[in-house]
Amino acid sequence: MADLQALPPEEAIVYFRQKGYAVGFDYRDVWQAQHQAAFTVAKAMQLDLLQDIRAEVDRALAEGTTLQDFQKRLIPTLQQKGWWGRQTRQDPLTGEVRDVQLGSPRRLKVIYDTNLRTAHSEGQWERIQARKASFPYLQYDGGNSENPRLQHKAWDGLVLPVDDPFWQSHMPVKEWGCKCRVIPMTAGQLQRRGLEVDESPKVPTTPYVNARTGEVQQIPAGVHPAFHYPPGGRRGSLVQHLVDKLEAAPAAVARSAIADLVQGEAFAEWYRKPAGRFPLGYMSQEAIKQFGAQAAVVLLAEAVLLDQLANQPNVVIEDYALVQQILDTGAPTRQADGSLLYRLEQADGSALLLTVERSGVAVVVRSLVRVFR
């Protein structure tokens, strides 16, 4: 008999691996749709801690690692690095020194459950959109928990078109520990099961104030404020969120995060389908002063990449991973128009010429060119 094993959820893995890193002391510091763009763990303020935790979440997603194995692998590492138990930490936003919970089995369970469920949900949403011509309806399945939330249980069996606005605010997961899901359905399946398309629920909202930012929002019933964002928005929120967080992060953290992004799936996906601007490098304080810039993160705009693809056939995707090296080792030359020109010699006798310029408060790539002697 053949040994059949479930394949890893490709869309969920791609979604998770496109994330960058974000450092936050409080879970409200990295907020709502920002989670679609960045991996974060509240109070894990060191990049190496985030990398350790993220690697095990990735393993769990791709290999089906159980919660017990996830905890077993991570606990010794976190304890060795001192991120365990209750400790005093200073809140960087308020300056207050607080007694806080760092690593614990319970926190690891929350990290495991939340990241896996949201990744599976985002992956499913991508499949839903790709197949909605054949499966134009979704049925809410809210009876999967031993003690389901009353609001979620009330929607159990609800059938609505894929494009109904209800799913933009209530596509699971929408609460901590939520086990709700949706089931794609064809018109024929509805008919065979005696189901009808329901009216879109009129869901009341209540005001919520994020005490960390002061932002006031109207949150729909049945949705925790932290999960109040539409599905499938990672490409739209990725760049702006990452730039904001990278500019605020310590230089070492920002540089490492950018390197991870540019060398990983995040940039590869953006390179295939560019939208907005992508962070490629981080300028030194000396270069920032010389340039008269206010920002340190160097961005590649969608329009510039499209021009590069059309007019710079000798520049390939791997060359963009060299931007940080160019910024670090190349002696910039100020051009007549105020831009900076960097040069990096290559082993094959060619050289990469990087030109950056100011665009408002941002620093952007004007061009990346390979020249031959």
Summary of the structure (lengths in Angstrom):
residues: 373
radius of gyration: 23.3
end to end distance: 63.0
largest distance: 73.7
contacts: 1114
relative contact order: 0.10
helix: 42%
strand: 21%
